[in-house]
Amino acid sequence: MFSRMYFSFTLSFLLTAFAMGAAASTIERQNKPNIIFIFADDLGYGDIGAYGSTTINTPNIDKMAAEGAMFSEFYAASPVCTPSRAALLTGRYPIRQGIHQVFYPESFQGMDPEEITIAELLKDAGYTTGMVGKWHLGHHQQYMPLNQGFDDFFGLPYSNDMGGLYYFDNHDIDFTEVDQRFITKKYTERALQFIDKHQQKPFFLYLSHSMPHVPLYASPEFEGKSAGGLYGDVIEELDWSVGQILKRLDKLGLSKNSLVIFTSDNGPWLLMGEGGGSAGKLREGKRFTFEGGMRVPTVAYWPDTISANTKPKGIATMLDWLPTFAKLSGSPLPSDRVIDGQDISTMLLNGGTRAEQTFFYYMNGKIRAYRNGDWKIKLAYKGELGFLSWIQKGFVSGHELLLFNLTDDPEEQYNLAESEGGRVEVMLAEIETFKRSLGELPDAKKTGKNMDYGPYISLIGSLAIKSLLIVVLLSLFLYWLIRKSVRFIRRK
């Protein structure tokens, strides 16, 4: 009798405990969404169907935009990749970290491990954290993802044009040279494996693609298929990758508890010609602080939580994801340092606006422009081989101080500095106030110069051919003009 009562009590206790555990697990999952952050490299504002591309098909990203939130004024924190990535992961302007330029294979420095990353913040909140793809924040051990809050890492230490490419697989290195035709597929396979393995508890997956950074490669399945040329092939394979992630979430029943974000680290590298992408109607591209260099396509998808056709108003930035993820996961923000980003969860969930409509555009450790509301002031710039801009996009002429109303003139064509002198004075004063607020800043981290210039030989050849053709045409024109002049003189 006693044993029967004991068995009944034990069974009841175990069933109750199991039910409570299952309920707790369900509550945990409901309160802490999975977060998948998909980062393209050098993707332009005009390279996605939802943002106006007519030659590149991106049905999966377009689906995210139509059924979720699509930002029209979302900014990367830098027009080049290393500072942009540092800002994404820390929520802090890269100037605060001494990260001004791109790290190279000979760089001995990296993002300070004392920085608090999204991965560390979410890991403390009970998330499993994984990264797949391009890191580019320092390739020495102390700077690598496993020492920056990630439980799992598979990918490359820096850009695909820097040579010596080998896959890092957590603490191991595969010394088989990377075949870049299959790089997007490889990243996708590992991302799906991570989702499968960690589906039972909240996870954060940072999927950082190497493409469409030059040199461009697409797998045989996609090569030659796009109307947008090889660049279009690459983007359409990235879109395929996004589709694989969305399908796997559906298959596992995780879609309604997963926030998926797709964006780019900076604008298109227009200097690369047909291999460099498009900023659409925006001015310039990568490496410059005009809108085309830092305003990037950004969509967020979360079925039943983000309403279809959500169009957040006003600006948002790459700095904002850390405080936003902190809010969504119930994590406290670090209190021992300045976090420049702001929680934009209301923009995602309700289509609201960011609390502050201000943003500072940095390049090479200097403020080059500042936006406040509709207005953007761009400081005078000496230019970079601007006299070649008529041969190839991507060379930028110098300019005086510029002032634009971006609501009326997103293409930055009409300088209003002269007619808005009072506004110029106020905005210049606000820039100086912000500079003073930064306090003492760390020294710039050394970046090195070791590069594999192989991918750029075709560009150099193209520029040389264009220049030679122009010289030949000018010579023929001068020859014709001289002959006409001689004949005219003789007739006299």
C-alpha positions as CSV (number, residue, x, y, z in Angstrom):
1,M,0.0,0.0,0.0
2,F,2.8,2.4,1.0
3,S,4.8,1.6,-2.1
4,R,1.8,2.2,-4.3
5,M,1.2,5.6,-2.7
6,Y,4.9,6.4,-2.9
7,F,4.9,5.5,-6.6
8,S,1.8,7.6,-7.3
9,F,3.2,10.6,-5.4
10,T,6.6,10.3,-7.2
11,L,4.9,10.1,-10.6
12,S,2.7,13.0,-9.8
13,F,5.7,15.0,-8.6
14,L,7.7,14.2,-11.7
15,L,4.8,15.1,-14.0
16,T,4.2,18.4,-12.2
17,A,7.9,19.2,-12.4
18,F,8.1,18.3,-16.0
19,A,5.0,20.5,-16.7
20,M,6.5,23.4,-14.8
21,G,9.8,23.0,-16.6
22,A,8.1,22.9,-20.0
23,A,6.0,26.0,-19.0
24,A,9.2,27.8,-17.9
25,S,10.9,26.9,-21.1
26,T,7.9,28.2,-23.1
27,I,7.9,31.4,-21.2
28,E,11.6,31.8,-21.7
29,R,11.3,31.4,-25.4
30,Q,8.3,33.7,-25.6
31,N,10.1,36.5,-23.7
32,K,13.5,36.0,-25.4
33,P,13.2,35.7,-29.2
34,N,15.9,34.1,-31.3
35,I,17.9,36.8,-33.1
36,I,19.5,36.2,-36.6
37,F,21.5,39.0,-37.9
38,I,22.5,38.7,-41.6
39,F,25.2,41.1,-42.7
40,A,26.2,41.6,-46.4
41,D,29.5,43.2,-47.3
42,D,29.5,46.2,-49.6
43,L,25.9,45.8,-50.6
44,G,24.4,49.0,-52.1
45,Y,21.2,50.7,-51.3
46,G,20.0,50.0,-54.9
47,D,20.9,46.3,-55.1
48,I,17.7,44.8,-53.7
49,G,14.4,44.5,-55.4
50,A,12.5,46.1,-52.6
51,Y,14.9,49.1,-52.8
52,G,14.5,49.6,-56.5
53,S,16.7,47.1,-58.4
54,T,15.3,46.1,-61.7
55,T,18.0,43.6,-62.7
56,I,18.6,41.6,-59.5
57,N,15.9,39.2,-58.2
58,T,15.7,39.1,-54.4
59,P,12.3,37.5,-53.6
60,N,13.3,36.3,-50.1
61,I,14.6,39.7,-48.9
62,D,11.7,41.4,-50.6
63,K,9.4,39.0,-48.6
64,M,11.0,40.2,-45.4
65,A,10.5,43.8,-46.4
66,A,6.9,43.3,-47.4
67,E,5.9,41.2,-44.4
68,G,8.0,43.0,-41.9
69,A,9.8,46.3,-41.4
70,M,11.7,48.1,-44.2
71,F,13.9,51.1,-43.2
72,S,14.4,53.9,-45.7
73,E,17.0,55.9,-43.7
74,F,19.2,53.3,-41.9
75,Y,22.8,54.1,-41.5
76,A,26.0,52.1,-41.1
77,A,28.4,53.7,-38.6
78,S,31.2,53.9,-41.1
79,P,31.6,53.7,-44.9
80,V,34.2,51.0,-44.5
81,C,33.8,47.6,-42.9
82,T,36.0,47.2,-39.8
83,P,34.7,50.3,-38.0
84,S,31.2,49.5,-39.1
85,R,31.4,46.0,-37.6
86,A,32.9,47.3,-34.3
87,A,30.0,49.7,-34.0
88,L,27.4,47.1,-34.7
89,L,28.7,44.7,-32.1
90,T,29.2,47.3,-29.3
91,G,26.6,50.0,-29.9
92,R,29.4,52.6,-29.8
93,Y,30.9,54.9,-32.3
94,P,34.2,53.3,-33.5
95,I,36.0,56.6,-32.7
96,R,35.6,55.6,-29.0
97,Q,37.4,52.3,-29.7
98,G,40.3,53.8,-31.7
99,I,39.1,51.8,-34.8
100,H,39.3,54.2,-37.7
101,Q,40.2,52.1,-40.7
102,V,40.3,48.5,-42.0
103,F,42.4,45.8,-40.4
104,Y,44.8,43.9,-42.7
105,P,46.5,40.5,-42.4
106,E,49.6,42.2,-40.9
107,S,47.6,44.1,-38.3
108,F,48.5,43.1,-34.8
109,Q,45.6,44.9,-33.1
110,G,41.9,44.3,-33.0
111,M,38.7,45.3,-31.2
112,D,39.5,45.5,-27.5
113,P,38.2,42.4,-25.6
114,E,37.1,44.8,-22.9
115,E,34.4,46.1,-25.2
116,I,31.0,44.5,-24.4
117,T,29.5,42.9,-27.5
118,I,26.0,41.9,-28.5
119,A,27.1,38.3,-28.1
120,E,28.3,38.9,-24.5
121,L,25.2,40.7,-23.6
122,L,22.9,38.0,-24.9
123,K,25.0,35.2,-23.6
124,D,24.5,36.6,-20.1
125,A,20.8,36.6,-20.8
126,G,20.8,32.8,-21.4
127,Y,21.4,32.8,-25.2
128,T,23.6,30.5,-27.2
129,T,25.7,32.7,-29.4
130,G,27.2,31.7,-32.8
131,M,28.9,33.5,-35.6
132,V,29.3,32.3,-39.2
133,G,31.3,34.3,-41.8
134,K,33.6,37.3,-42.0
135,W,34.9,38.6,-38.7
136,H,37.4,41.4,-39.6
137,L,37.9,42.8,-36.0
138,G,41.4,41.3,-35.4
139,H,42.7,37.9,-36.3
140,H,45.0,37.2,-33.3
141,Q,43.5,34.9,-30.8
142,Q,42.6,37.4,-28.1
143,Y,40.5,39.4,-30.6
144,M,38.7,36.5,-32.3
145,P,34.9,35.7,-31.8
146,L,35.4,33.0,-29.2
147,N,37.0,35.7,-27.0
148,Q,34.3,38.3,-27.8
149,G,31.2,36.4,-26.5
150,F,30.6,33.8,-29.2
151,D,30.2,30.2,-28.2
152,D,30.7,29.0,-31.8
153,F,32.6,30.4,-34.8
154,F,33.1,29.3,-38.4
155,G,34.4,31.6,-41.0
156,L,37.2,33.9,-42.2
157,P,39.3,36.3,-40.2
158,Y,39.1,39.2,-42.7
159,S,38.0,40.3,-46.2
160,N,38.1,37.9,-49.1
161,D,40.5,40.1,-51.1
162,M,43.3,39.9,-48.5
163,G,44.8,36.5,-49.4
164,G,45.8,33.6,-47.2
165,L,42.1,32.6,-46.7
166,Y,41.5,29.5,-44.5
167,Y,38.3,28.6,-42.6
168,F,38.5,28.9,-38.8
169,D,36.3,26.3,-37.1
170,N,36.3,27.3,-33.5
171,H,39.8,26.5,-32.3
172,D,40.8,24.6,-35.4
173,I,41.9,25.9,-38.8
174,D,41.2,24.1,-42.1
175,F,44.4,24.7,-44.2
176,T,42.6,23.7,-47.4
177,E,42.6,26.9,-49.4
178,V,39.1,28.4,-49.6
179,D,37.2,28.0,-52.9
180,Q,35.3,31.2,-53.0
181,R,32.8,29.9,-55.5
182,F,31.2,28.0,-52.6
183,I,31.7,30.5,-49.8
184,T,28.1,31.6,-49.6
185,K,26.9,28.0,-49.6
186,K,29.4,27.0,-47.0
187,Y,28.3,29.8,-44.7
188,T,24.6,28.9,-45.2
189,E,25.2,25.2,-44.4
190,R,27.0,26.1,-41.1
191,A,24.3,28.6,-40.2
192,L,21.6,26.0,-40.7
193,Q,23.6,23.5,-38.6
194,F,23.8,26.0,-35.8
195,I,20.0,26.6,-35.8
196,D,19.3,22.9,-35.8
197,K,21.6,22.3,-32.9
198,H,20.4,25.1,-30.7
199,Q,16.7,25.2,-31.5
200,Q,15.6,24.3,-28.0
201,K,16.7,27.5,-26.3
202,P,17.1,31.2,-27.3
203,F,20.0,31.7,-29.7
204,F,21.8,34.6,-31.4
205,L,23.3,33.9,-34.9
206,Y,25.5,36.5,-36.6
207,L,25.7,35.5,-40.2
208,S,28.3,37.8,-41.8
209,H,28.7,37.1,-45.5
210,S,31.9,37.8,-47.4
211,M,30.0,38.8,-50.5
212,P,29.5,41.0,-52.5
213,H,32.9,42.3,-51.5
214,V,35.3,41.9,-54.5
215,P,36.6,39.6,-55.8
216,L,33.1,38.3,-56.7
217,Y,32.3,34.6,-56.8
218,A,29.1,32.7,-57.2
219,S,28.5,28.9,-57.2
220,P,27.9,27.2,-60.6
221,E,24.2,27.0,-59.7
222,F,23.9,30.8,-59.8
223,E,26.8,32.0,-62.0
224,G,25.5,33.5,-65.3
225,K,21.9,33.5,-64.2
226,S,21.2,37.1,-63.3
227,A,20.4,40.0,-65.5
228,G,22.6,42.0,-63.2
229,G,25.8,40.2,-64.4
230,L,28.2,38.5,-61.9
231,Y,27.4,41.0,-59.2
232,G,23.7,40.1,-59.7
233,D,24.5,36.4,-59.5
234,V,26.2,37.0,-56.2
235,I,23.3,38.9,-54.7
236,E,20.8,36.4,-55.9
237,E,22.8,33.6,-54.2
238,L,22.8,35.7,-51.0
239,D,19.0,36.0,-51.3
240,W,18.8,32.2,-51.7
241,S,20.8,31.9,-48.5
242,V,18.3,34.1,-46.7
243,G,15.5,31.9,-48.1
244,Q,17.2,28.8,-46.7
245,I,17.3,30.4,-43.2
246,L,13.6,31.4,-43.4
247,K,12.6,27.9,-44.6
248,R,14.5,26.2,-41.8
249,L,12.8,28.4,-39.1
250,D,9.4,27.5,-40.6
251,K,10.3,23.8,-40.6
252,L,11.3,23.9,-37.0
253,G,8.4,26.0,-35.9
254,L,10.6,28.9,-34.8
255,S,9.6,31.6,-37.2
256,K,7.1,33.3,-34.8
257,N,9.7,33.5,-32.1
258,S,12.6,34.7,-34.3
259,L,13.7,38.2,-35.3
260,V,15.6,38.1,-38.6
261,I,17.5,41.2,-39.8
262,F,19.2,41.7,-43.2
263,T,21.4,44.7,-43.9
264,S,24.9,45.8,-45.2
265,D,28.0,47.0,-43.5
266,N,28.4,50.0,-45.8
267,G,27.6,51.2,-49.3
268,P,28.7,49.8,-52.7
269,W,32.3,50.1,-53.9
270,L,31.6,52.1,-57.0
271,L,35.3,52.2,-57.9
272,M,35.0,48.5,-58.8
273,G,32.7,49.4,-61.8
274,E,30.3,46.6,-62.7
275,G,31.6,44.5,-59.8
276,G,30.8,47.3,-57.3
277,G,27.0,47.5,-57.0
278,S,24.7,50.5,-57.0
279,A,23.6,53.1,-54.4
280,G,20.5,53.7,-56.5
281,K,19.7,57.4,-56.5
282,L,22.0,58.1,-53.6
283,R,25.2,60.0,-54.0
284,E,28.6,58.2,-54.1
285,G,29.3,54.9,-52.2
286,K,31.8,53.1,-50.0
287,R,34.6,55.1,-48.4
288,F,32.7,58.4,-48.5
289,T,30.2,60.0,-46.1
290,F,27.7,61.0,-48.8
291,E,24.5,59.0,-48.4
292,G,25.5,56.3,-50.8
293,G,28.4,55.3,-48.6
294,M,26.5,54.9,-45.3
295,R,22.8,54.6,-45.9
296,V,22.2,50.9,-46.3
297,P,19.2,48.6,-47.1
298,T,17.8,47.2,-43.9
299,V,14.8,44.9,-43.3
300,A,13.5,43.2,-40.2
301,Y,11.2,40.2,-40.2
302,W,9.3,38.7,-37.2
303,P,6.0,37.1,-38.1
304,D,3.0,38.1,-35.9
305,T,5.2,40.6,-34.0
306,I,6.3,43.0,-36.7
307,S,3.3,43.9,-38.8
308,A,3.5,43.6,-42.5
309,N,4.4,46.7,-44.5
310,T,5.9,48.5,-41.5
311,K,7.8,51.6,-42.6
312,P,9.8,53.1,-39.7
313,K,10.0,56.9,-40.0
314,G,13.2,58.9,-39.6
315,I,16.7,57.6,-39.1
316,A,18.1,54.5,-37.3
317,T,21.6,53.3,-37.1
318,M,23.8,50.2,-36.8
319,L,24.6,51.5,-33.3
320,D,21.0,50.9,-32.2
321,W,21.0,47.1,-32.5
322,L,22.8,46.4,-29.2
323,P,20.3,48.4,-27.0
324,T,17.4,47.1,-29.0
325,F,18.4,43.5,-28.5
326,A,19.0,44.3,-24.8
327,K,15.4,45.5,-24.6
328,L,14.0,42.5,-26.4
329,S,15.9,40.0,-24.3
330,G,15.4,41.8,-21.0
331,S,19.1,42.4,-20.6
332,P,20.5,45.5,-18.7
333,L,22.7,47.8,-20.8
334,P,26.3,48.3,-19.6
335,S,26.5,51.1,-17.1
336,D,30.2,51.6,-17.1
337,R,30.6,53.1,-20.6
338,V,28.8,55.3,-23.1
339,I,26.4,53.5,-25.4
340,D,25.7,55.7,-28.5
341,G,22.9,53.6,-29.9
342,Q,19.3,53.8,-28.9
343,D,16.5,51.2,-28.4
344,I,14.5,51.2,-31.7
345,S,12.2,48.3,-30.7
346,T,9.2,50.7,-31.0
347,M,10.3,51.4,-34.6
348,L,10.1,47.7,-35.3
349,L,6.9,46.9,-33.4
350,N,4.9,50.1,-33.9
351,G,6.5,51.9,-36.8
352,G,7.5,54.8,-34.5
353,T,10.6,57.0,-34.6
354,R,14.0,57.0,-32.9
355,A,14.1,59.2,-29.8
356,E,17.0,61.3,-31.2
357,Q,17.2,62.1,-34.9
358,T,20.9,62.9,-34.9
359,F,23.9,61.0,-36.4
360,F,27.6,61.7,-36.9
361,Y,29.2,60.5,-40.1
362,Y,32.8,59.3,-39.4
363,M,35.6,58.4,-41.8
364,N,39.3,57.8,-40.8
365,G,38.6,58.9,-37.3
366,K,37.2,62.3,-38.3
367,I,33.6,63.7,-38.3
368,R,32.9,64.4,-42.0
369,A,29.2,65.1,-41.7
370,Y,26.4,65.5,-39.2
371,R,22.6,65.0,-39.5
372,N,20.0,66.5,-37.3
373,G,16.4,65.7,-38.4
374,D,15.9,66.6,-42.1
375,W,19.2,68.5,-42.3
376,K,22.7,67.2,-43.0
377,I,25.9,69.4,-43.0
378,K,29.0,68.0,-44.8
379,L,32.3,69.6,-43.9
380,A,34.6,70.8,-46.6
381,Y,36.6,68.0,-48.2
382,K,39.8,68.1,-50.4
383,G,38.7,65.2,-52.6
384,E,40.3,62.0,-53.7
385,L,41.6,61.9,-57.3
386,G,38.4,63.7,-58.3
387,F,39.7,64.6,-61.7
388,L,39.4,60.9,-62.6
389,S,35.7,60.8,-61.7
390,W,34.7,61.4,-65.3
391,I,36.5,58.1,-66.2
392,Q,35.3,55.9,-63.4
393,K,32.7,56.3,-60.6
394,G,34.3,56.0,-57.1
395,F,36.7,58.9,-57.4
396,V,35.3,61.9,-55.5
397,S,36.0,65.6,-56.2
398,G,36.7,68.0,-53.4
399,H,33.9,70.3,-52.2
400,E,33.2,73.3,-50.0
401,L,31.0,73.1,-46.9
402,L,27.6,71.6,-47.9
403,L,24.1,71.7,-46.4
404,F,21.3,69.5,-47.6
405,N,17.7,68.9,-46.7
406,L,17.6,65.2,-47.0
407,T,13.8,64.9,-46.9
408,D,13.6,67.2,-50.0
409,D,16.9,66.2,-51.5
410,P,18.1,62.7,-50.6
411,E,20.4,62.7,-53.6
412,E,22.4,65.6,-52.1
413,Q,22.3,67.8,-55.2
414,Y,21.4,71.2,-53.8
415,N,23.7,73.0,-51.4
416,L,21.7,75.3,-49.2
417,A,24.6,76.5,-47.0
418,E,24.5,80.0,-48.3
419,S,20.8,80.5,-47.8
420,E,20.7,78.7,-44.4
421,G,23.6,80.5,-42.7
422,G,22.0,80.5,-39.3
423,R,21.4,76.7,-39.5
424,V,25.0,76.1,-40.5
425,E,26.3,78.0,-37.4
426,V,24.0,76.0,-35.1
427,M,25.0,72.6,-36.6
428,L,28.7,73.4,-36.5
429,A,28.3,74.3,-32.9
430,E,26.6,71.0,-32.2
431,I,29.5,69.1,-33.8
432,E,31.9,70.9,-31.6
433,T,29.8,70.1,-28.5
434,F,29.8,66.5,-29.4
435,K,33.5,66.4,-30.0
436,R,34.1,67.8,-26.5
437,S,31.7,65.3,-25.0
438,L,33.9,62.4,-26.2
439,G,36.6,63.2,-23.7
440,E,39.9,61.4,-23.9
441,L,39.9,58.9,-26.7
442,P,42.2,55.9,-27.3
443,D,45.0,56.0,-29.9
444,A,44.1,54.9,-33.3
445,K,44.8,51.2,-33.7
446,K,47.4,50.4,-36.3
447,T,46.0,48.7,-39.4
448,G,48.9,47.6,-41.5
449,K,49.0,47.7,-45.3
450,N,49.5,44.0,-46.4
451,M,47.1,43.3,-49.2
452,D,46.6,40.9,-52.1
453,Y,46.2,43.2,-55.1
454,G,45.3,40.4,-57.5
455,P,41.5,41.2,-57.5
456,Y,42.2,44.8,-58.5
457,I,44.4,44.1,-61.6
458,S,41.3,44.0,-63.8
459,L,40.2,47.4,-62.4
460,I,43.6,48.9,-63.1
461,G,43.5,47.4,-66.6
462,S,40.0,48.8,-67.1
463,L,41.1,52.3,-66.0
464,A,44.2,52.1,-68.2
465,I,42.2,51.0,-71.2
466,K,39.6,53.8,-70.6
467,S,42.4,56.4,-70.2
468,L,44.2,55.2,-73.3
469,L,41.0,55.3,-75.3
470,I,40.3,58.8,-74.1
471,V,43.9,59.9,-75.0
472,V,43.6,58.3,-78.5
473,L,40.3,60.0,-79.1
474,L,41.6,63.4,-77.9
475,S,44.7,62.9,-80.1
476,L,42.6,62.1,-83.2
477,F,40.4,65.1,-82.4
478,L,43.4,67.4,-82.1
479,Y,44.9,66.0,-85.3
480,W,41.7,66.6,-87.1
481,L,41.5,70.1,-85.7
482,I,45.1,71.0,-86.6
483,R,44.5,69.7,-90.2
484,K,41.4,71.8,-90.5
485,S,43.2,74.8,-89.2
486,V,46.2,74.3,-91.6
487,R,43.8,74.0,-94.6
488,F,41.9,77.1,-93.5
489,I,45.2,79.1,-93.2
490,R,46.4,77.9,-96.7
491,R,43.1,79.0,-98.2
492,K,43.7,82.5,-96.8
